[in-house]
Amino acid sequence: MFRAAGARRLISTTPALRKTATEQAKETLESANRKFGDAGVAGIDKGQQATQSAKEAIGMGAKDAQGKASEMAGSAKGTGNEMSGKASEMAGSAKGTASEMSGKAEGKAEELKGKAKGTAEEIKGKM
């Protein structure tokens, strides 16, 4: 602090604490820029989270669909094998029934052949 001759006035060399209009405008704009930037980053983060969630949901949906398709294919294969087994069983049964009928027919034919032979001998004996 310096004293001027004859006056009791103090002179200070420290800058004023007040800011100029330009400095205030600059600080306000910087603050607004920072707030908008932070909000933009938060929005981008939320968008990325939503995208990741959607990807996971779609991925799980695809996995579920693939599992369901495999399950249905296995079920169809099992049903096909079951039907094949039943068809083989029925074919075997039909073959057995055919053999039985063939045996009965042969037996009946032999029976009729024997009757015919007996009748022929009987007639031959009467003559």
trRosetta pair geometry for C-beta under 8 A, 3 or more apart (Angstrom, degrees):
i j d omega theta_ij theta_ji phi_ij phi_ji
1 10 5.4 -29 -154 -154 120 99
1 11 6.8 144 -150 60 64 59
1 12 6.8 -22 -101 -90 84 64
2 11 5.3 -25 55 53 93 113
3 7 7.6 -176 -175 77 73 68
3 8 7.5 -18 -143 -124 103 42
3 10 7.7 -36 -92 -102 66 56
4 7 4.5 5 79 49 109 109
4 9 6.2 -1 27 57 117 96
4 11 7.2 83 -36 -22 101 122
19 23 4.1 -118 -177 89 107 128
19 24 5.1 133 106 -55 121 83
19 27 7.5 -6 165 -2 164 137
20 23 4.8 96 53 7 76 101
20 24 7.1 -142 94 -4 40 88
21 24 5.7 -54 -146 38 32 112
21 25 6.2 33 155 -20 65 107
22 25 5.8 -54 -146 37 29 110
22 26 6.2 31 154 -21 63 108
23 26 5.6 -54 -146 36 30 114
23 27 6.4 29 156 -17 65 106
24 27 5.9 -55 -148 37 30 109
24 28 6.3 31 154 -19 64 108
25 28 5.7 -55 -147 37 30 112
25 29 6.2 28 156 -16 65 108
26 29 5.9 -57 -147 39 28 109
26 30 6.3 29 154 -20 64 108
27 30 5.6 -53 -144 37 31 112
27 31 6.3 32 155 -20 64 106
28 31 5.8 -55 -149 36 29 111
28 32 6.4 27 153 -16 64 107
29 32 5.7 -53 -144 39 32 110
29 33 6.1 37 154 -23 65 106
30 33 5.6 -52 -146 36 29 114
30 34 6.4 32 153 -21 63 105
31 34 5.7 -53 -149 34 30 112
31 35 6.5 28 153 -17 64 106
32 35 5.7 -55 -148 37 33 110
32 36 6.2 28 156 -14 67 107
33 36 6.0 -57 -145 41 28 107
33 37 6.1 31 155 -21 64 111
34 37 5.7 -56 -145 38 27 114
34 38 6.3 28 156 -19 64 106
35 38 5.8 -54 -147 36 29 110
35 39 6.3 27 154 -17 63 107
36 39 5.7 -54 -145 39 32 111
36 40 6.2 35 153 -22 65 106
37 40 5.6 -53 -147 35 30 113
37 41 6.4 30 154 -19 64 104
38 41 5.7 -52 -148 35 32 111
38 42 6.4 32 152 -18 65 105
39 42 5.6 -53 -148 37 32 112
39 43 6.3 35 151 -21 65 106
40 43 5.6 -54 -148 36 32 113
40 44 6.4 33 153 -20 65 104
41 44 5.7 -52 -148 35 32 112
41 45 6.4 35 152 -20 64 104
42 45 5.7 -52 -149 35 32 114
42 46 6.4 32 152 -18 64 105
43 46 5.7 -53 -147 36 32 110
43 47 6.3 35 152 -21 64 106
44 47 5.5 -54 -149 36 32 115
44 48 6.4 32 152 -19 65 104
45 48 5.7 -55 -149 36 31 110
45 49 6.4 32 152 -19 65 105
46 49 5.6 -53 -149 36 33 113
46 50 6.3 33 153 -19 66 105
47 50 5.7 -53 -147 36 31 110
47 51 6.3 33 153 -20 64 105
48 51 5.5 -51 -146 36 32 114
48 52 6.3 33 154 -19 65 104
49 52 5.7 -54 -148 37 30 110
49 53 6.3 32 153 -20 64 106
50 53 5.6 -52 -147 36 32 113
50 54 6.3 33 153 -19 65 105
51 54 5.7 -55 -149 36 30 111
51 55 6.3 32 152 -20 65 105
52 55 5.6 -52 -148 35 32 112
52 56 6.3 32 154 -18 65 105
53 56 5.8 -55 -149 37 31 110
53 57 6.2 30 153 -19 65 106
54 57 5.6 -53 -145 37 32 111
54 58 6.2 28 156 -16 66 107
55 58 5.9 -56 -146 40 29 108
55 59 6.0 31 154 -21 64 110
56 59 5.5 -54 -143 39 29 114
56 60 6.1 29 157 -18 65 105
57 60 5.9 -54 -146 38 28 108
57 61 6.3 32 151 -22 62 106
58 61 5.4 -52 -147 35 32 115
58 62 6.4 33 152 -20 65 102
59 62 5.7 -53 -149 34 31 110
59 63 6.3 29 152 -17 65 105
60 63 5.5 -52 -145 38 34 111
60 64 6.1 37 153 -20 67 104
61 64 5.7 -52 -146 37 30 111
61 65 6.2 30 154 -19 64 106
62 65 5.6 -54 -146 38 31 111
62 66 6.2 31 153 -20 65 105
63 66 5.6 -52 -145 37 31 111
63 67 6.3 32 154 -19 64 105
64 67 5.7 -55 -148 37 30 111
64 68 6.2 30 154 -19 66 107
65 68 5.6 -53 -145 38 31 111
65 69 6.2 33 154 -21 65 105
66 69 5.7 -52 -147 36 31 112
66 70 6.4 31 153 -18 64 104
67 70 5.7 -54 -148 37 31 110
67 71 6.2 34 152 -21 65 106
68 71 5.5 -52 -147 36 32 115
68 72 6.3 30 154 -17 65 106
69 72 5.8 -54 -146 38 30 109
69 73 6.2 32 153 -21 64 105
70 73 5.6 -53 -146 36 31 112
70 74 6.3 33 153 -18 64 105
71 74 5.8 -56 -151 37 29 111
71 75 6.3 30 151 -19 64 107
72 75 5.4 -51 -145 37 34 114
72 76 6.2 35 154 -19 66 104
73 76 5.7 -53 -146 37 31 110
73 77 6.2 32 152 -20 64 105
74 77 5.6 -53 -146 37 31 111
74 78 6.2 32 153 -19 65 105
75 78 5.6 -53 -148 37 30 112
75 79 6.3 30 153 -17 65 105
76 79 5.6 -52 -145 38 32 111
76 80 6.2 36 152 -22 64 105
77 80 5.5 -52 -147 36 31 114
77 81 6.3 32 152 -19 64 104
78 81 5.7 -53 -147 36 31 110
78 82 6.2 33 152 -21 64 105
79 82 5.5 -52 -146 36 32 114
79 83 6.2 31 154 -18 66 105
80 83 5.8 -54 -146 38 30 108
80 84 6.2 33 152 -21 64 106
81 84 5.5 -52 -146 36 31 114
81 85 6.3 35 152 -20 64 103
82 85 5.7 -53 -151 35 30 112
82 86 6.4 28 152 -16 64 105
83 86 5.6 -52 -146 38 34 110
83 87 6.2 37 152 -22 66 104
84 87 5.6 -52 -146 35 31 112
84 88 6.4 32 152 -19 64 103
85 88 5.7 -53 -148 36 31 110
85 89 6.2 34 151 -21 64 106
86 89 5.4 -51 -147 36 34 116
86 90 6.2 32 154 -18 66 105
87 90 5.7 -53 -146 39 31 109
87 91 6.2 33 152 -21 65 105
88 91 5.5 -52 -145 36 31 112
88 92 6.3 33 153 -19 64 105
89 92 5.7 -55 -151 37 29 111
89 93 6.3 29 151 -19 64 107
90 93 5.4 -51 -144 38 34 113
90 94 6.1 35 154 -20 66 104
91 94 5.7 -52 -145 37 30 111
91 95 6.2 33 152 -21 63 105
92 95 5.5 -53 -146 36 30 112
92 96 6.3 32 153 -19 64 105
93 96 5.6 -53 -148 37 31 112
93 97 6.2 30 153 -17 65 106
94 97 5.6 -53 -145 39 32 111
94 98 6.1 35 153 -21 65 105
95 98 5.6 -52 -146 36 30 113
95 99 6.4 31 153 -19 64 104
96 99 5.7 -53 -148 36 31 110
96 100 6.3 33 152 -20 65 106
97 100 5.5 -52 -147 36 32 114
97 101 6.2 31 154 -17 66 106
98 101 5.8 -54 -145 39 30 109
98 102 6.1 33 153 -22 64 107
99 102 5.5 -54 -145 37 30 114
99 103 6.2 33 153 -21 64 105
100 103 5.7 -54 -150 35 29 112
100 104 6.4 29 152 -17 64 105
101 104 5.6 -51 -146 37 33 112
101 105 6.2 35 152 -21 65 105
102 105 5.6 -52 -146 36 30 112
102 106 6.3 31 153 -18 64 105
103 106 5.7 -52 -146 37 30 110
103 107 6.2 32 153 -19 64 106
104 107 5.5 -54 -147 38 31 113
104 108 6.2 30 154 -18 66 106
105 108 5.7 -53 -145 38 30 110
105 109 6.2 33 152 -22 64 106
106 109 5.5 -52 -146 35 31 113
106 110 6.3 32 153 -18 64 104
107 110 5.7 -54 -149 37 30 110
107 111 6.2 33 150 -21 64 106
108 111 5.4 -51 -147 36 33 115
108 112 6.2 30 154 -15 66 105
109 112 5.8 -54 -145 41 29 108
109 113 6.1 34 152 -23 64 107
110 113 5.4 -52 -144 36 31 115
110 114 6.3 33 154 -20 64 103
111 114 5.8 -55 -152 35 28 110
111 115 6.4 27 151 -17 64 105
112 115 5.5 -50 -144 37 34 112
112 116 6.1 35 154 -20 66 105
113 116 5.7 -53 -146 37 29 111
113 117 6.2 29 152 -19 63 107
114 117 5.6 -55 -146 38 30 111
114 118 6.2 31 154 -19 65 107
115 118 5.6 -56 -147 38 30 111
115 119 6.1 29 155 -18 66 107
116 119 5.8 -53 -144 39 29 110
116 120 6.2 32 154 -21 63 107
117 120 5.7 -53 -146 36 29 112
117 121 6.4 28 154 -18 63 106
118 121 5.8 -56 -147 37 30 108
118 122 6.2 33 152 -23 64 107
119 122 5.4 -52 -146 35 32 115
119 123 6.3 30 154 -17 65 104
120 123 5.8 -53 -147 38 30 108
120 124 6.1 33 151 -22 64 109
121 124 5.3 -52 -143 38 32 115
121 125 6.2 36 153 -23 65 103
122 125 5.7 -52 -150 33 29 111
122 126 6.7 25 152 -16 62 105
123 126 5.8 -56 -150 36 34 109
123 127 6.7 31 154 -22 64 108
124 127 6.0 -59 -153 31 31 111
